[in-house]
């Protein structure tokens, strides 16, 4: 069975991307990374990639006339590297309709809350401020609403009485690193299922 080809998009330290790469390297995940795109030239993810042979592109939104022309370049890169599934692994920019329509049903994101609770930025801070007793992370399909696409899987962690944002974030991140590769594996199996013709 051919591994599913991923296009990973990052903006930050790249720990979820690193978790995916580790699962692939260890043979636990039947996937290959076609390309990684960062919109941030100083993203920590780029340091991790420097040790690998993974094709990498830095594309800053500010270098383009508008969002649509920026996204058309991203689409072209994804097609060039034969990407089957786009994975947002800490990509901090909202995708527009141009990109979403090009890969409809083939873009997933990981978010550090139990959606639909606490979408958007600082989800862990939102959870603590609200006083919830459990938090967690969600892998979902991406649509045009922020953190609004269909939920694929969630993982729950307890919120402890003396938690601060860092402690809660670290506990959630551990689950993110487990859940995201797991979901990619599931999607890979579904995509590669033989098509029966009648």
C-alpha positions in Angstrom: 0.0 0.0 0.0 1.4 3.4 -1.0 1.8 5.8 1.9 -0.4 8.9 1.8 1.4 12.0 0.7 1.2 14.9 3.2 1.7 18.6 2.7 2.3 20.1 6.2 1.8 23.8 6.9 3.5 25.4 10.0 4.0 28.7 11.6 5.8 28.0 14.8 8.0 25.5 16.7 6.8 22.5 14.7 6.3 20.0 17.5 3.3 18.4 15.9 5.2 18.2 12.6 8.0 16.6 14.4 5.6 14.1 16.0 4.4 13.1 12.5 8.0 12.7 11.2 8.9 10.5 14.2 5.9 8.3 13.6 6.7 7.9 9.9 10.4 7.2 10.7 9.5 4.6 13.3 7.2 2.8 10.8 4.1 3.4 12.8 2.6 5.7 10.2 2.2 4.9 6.6 2.7 8.4 5.2 5.3 10.4 3.5 5.8 14.2 3.7 5.8 15.7 0.2 6.5 19.2 1.3 6.4 21.5 4.3 5.3 25.1 3.9 6.0 27.8 6.5 4.5 31.3 6.4 7.1 32.4 9.0 10.8 32.5 8.1 11.9 32.2 11.8 9.6 29.3 12.6 11.3 26.7 14.9 9.9 24.0 12.5 12.5 25.1 9.9 15.4 24.2 12.3 13.9 20.6 12.7 13.6 20.3 8.9 17.2 21.3 8.4 18.2 17.8 9.7 15.9 16.1 7.1 15.6 15.8 3.3 12.0 17.1 3.4 11.4 19.7 0.7 10.6 23.0 2.5 9.2 26.3 1.3 8.9 29.6 3.2 6.1 31.8 1.8 5.4 35.0 3.6 1.9 36.5 3.0 3.4 40.0 3.0 5.3 39.1 -0.2 2.1 38.8 -2.2 -0.4 41.3 -3.5 -3.4 39.7 -1.8 -4.5 36.5 0.0 -5.7 34.9 -3.2 -2.4 35.2 -5.1 -0.6 33.9 -2.0 -2.9 30.9 -1.8 -2.6 30.2 -5.5 1.1 29.8 -5.0 0.6 27.4 -2.1 -1.9 25.4 -4.2 0.6 25.1 -7.0 3.3 23.8 -4.6 0.9 21.3 -3.1 0.0 20.0 -6.6 3.7 19.9 -7.7 4.5 17.7 -4.7 1.4 15.5 -5.4 0.0 16.2 -1.9 -3.1 14.1 -1.0 -3.7 15.4 2.5 -3.0 18.9 3.8 -2.1 19.0 7.5 -2.2 22.2 9.5 0.3 21.6 12.3 0.4 24.9 14.1 -0.4 27.0 11.1 -1.6 30.3 12.5 -3.2 31.9 9.4 -6.8 31.4 8.3 -7.1 29.7 4.9 -9.3 31.4 2.4 -11.9 30.0 0.0 -9.4 29.7 -2.8 -7.2 27.2 -0.9 -10.1 25.4 0.8 -12.0 24.8 -2.4 -8.8 23.4 -4.1 -8.4 20.8 -1.4 -12.0 20.4 -0.2 -12.3 17.6 2.3 -8.6 17.0 2.3 -7.4 19.6 4.9 -7.1 18.8 8.6 -6.2 20.9 11.6 -5.3 20.2 15.2 -6.7 22.7 17.8 -5.8 22.7 21.5 -9.4 22.6 22.8 -12.4 20.4 22.7 -14.2 22.1 19.9 -16.7 23.7 19.5 -15.6 25.1 22.8 -12.8 27.8 22.7 -12.0 28.2 19.0 -9.4 30.7 17.9 -6.2 31.8 19.7 -5.2 31.2 23.3 -7.7 28.3 23.7 -5.9 27.0 26.8 -6.2 30.4 28.5 -9.9 30.6 27.5 -10.4 27.1 29.0 -8.8 28.1 32.3 -10.6 31.4 32.5 -13.9 29.6 32.0 -13.1 27.2 34.8 -13.7 23.9 32.8 -12.7 20.6 34.5 -11.5 18.9 31.3 -9.7 20.3 28.3 -8.1 18.6 25.3 -7.5 18.8 21.6 -9.5 18.2 18.4 -8.5 17.1 14.9 -11.0 18.4 12.5 -11.6 19.0 8.8 -11.0 22.6 7.7 -13.8 24.7 6.2 -14.2 28.4 5.8 -15.3 29.0 9.5 -12.5 29.3 12.0 -12.1 25.9 13.8 -15.6 25.1 12.5 -15.1 22.0 10.3 -16.4 18.5 11.0 -14.7 16.9 14.0 -12.7 13.7 13.3 -11.3 12.9 16.8 -10.7 14.4 20.2 -8.6 13.6 23.2 -9.4 14.7 26.7 -7.1 15.8 29.5 -8.0 16.8 33.1 -7.7 20.4 34.2 -5.9 20.3 37.6 -6.6 22.8 40.4 -3.2 24.5 40.2 -2.9 24.5 36.4 -1.5 27.5 34.6 -1.5 28.0 30.9 1.9 26.4 30.5 1.1 23.3 32.5 -2.3 22.7 30.8 -0.8 23.4 27.3 2.0 20.8 27.9 -0.6 18.2 28.9 -2.7 18.9 25.9 0.3 19.0 23.6 1.2 15.4 24.6 -2.2 14.3 23.4 -1.9 16.4 20.2 1.4 14.5 19.3 -0.5 11.2 19.7 -3.8 12.1 18.1 -2.7 13.9 14.9 -0.5 11.1 13.5 -3.2 8.6 14.5 -5.9 10.5 12.5 -3.5 10.8 9.5 -3.1 7.0 9.6 -6.9 6.5 9.6 -7.4 8.8 6.7 -4.5 7.1 4.8 -6.3 3.8 5.2 -9.6 5.1 4.0 -8.0 6.9 1.0 -6.1 3.8 0.0 -9.0 1.3 0.3 -9.5 -0.6 -3.0 -12.4 0.8 -5.0 -14.8 -2.1 -5.8 -16.5 -1.8 -9.2 -19.8 -3.4 -9.8 
